[in-house]
């Protein structure tokens, strides 16, 4: 069951809503003003979750140009 972020056209506020089905998605209303003209927006959580993957290269990958044993990231990850 995904949680979506919505923007309300009536009061210009954003809110999150748990949507269980497409039918539920059609019934979403703003909790602040009750407006039903809402737009689903990309979730900030989803953007951060995708960016939270480890970016540390494995030891000895050769990306930093340092020879074997000189990598400052060796042993991390």
C-alpha positions in Angstrom: 0.0 0.0 0.0 1.8 3.1 -1.2 1.8 6.5 0.5 1.5 9.3 -2.1 2.0 13.0 -1.7 -0.7 15.3 -3.1 -1.0 19.0 -3.7 -4.3 20.7 -3.2 -5.4 23.2 -5.9 -7.8 24.9 -3.5 -5.6 25.7 -0.5 -2.1 25.1 -2.0 -1.1 22.7 0.8 0.6 19.3 0.4 -0.4 16.2 2.3 0.3 12.5 2.2 -2.4 9.8 1.7 -2.3 6.0 2.0 -3.8 4.7 -1.2 -4.9 1.0 -1.2 -6.4 0.9 -4.8 -7.0 3.0 -7.8 -10.6 3.5 -6.6 -9.3 5.0 -3.3 -7.0 7.3 -5.4 -10.1 8.8 -7.1 -11.6 9.6 -3.7 -8.6 11.5 -2.2 -9.6 14.9 -0.6 -7.5 17.5 1.1 -7.6 17.0 4.9 -7.2 20.8 5.4 -10.0 22.2 3.3 -11.8 19.2 1.9 -10.9 20.1 -1.7 -11.1 17.2 -4.2 -9.0 18.8 -6.9 -5.7 17.3 -5.9 -2.6 16.4 -7.9 -0.3 13.5 -7.0 3.3 14.6 -6.7 6.6 12.7 -6.6 7.2 11.6 -3.1 10.1 13.2 -1.3 10.6 9.9 0.6 11.0 8.0 -2.7 13.5 10.4 -4.0 15.6 10.2 -0.8 15.2 6.4 -0.5 16.7 6.0 -4.0 19.5 8.4 -3.2 20.4 6.5 0.0 22.0 3.6 -1.7 25.7 3.2 -0.8 27.9 5.2 -3.2 31.2 3.9 -1.8 33.1 2.0 -4.4 34.5 -1.4 -3.3 38.1 -1.6 -2.2 40.5 -1.9 -5.1 38.0 -0.7 -7.7 40.5 1.7 -9.3 38.1 4.6 -9.4 40.3 7.0 -7.3 43.5 6.3 -9.2 45.4 5.2 -6.1 47.4 2.0 -6.2 46.5 -1.2 -4.2 46.6 -0.6 -0.5 46.4 3.2 -0.8 42.7 3.5 -1.2 41.2 5.7 1.6 37.9 3.9 1.3 39.3 0.4 1.7 37.5 -1.6 4.3 34.5 0.7 4.3 31.0 -0.2 3.1 
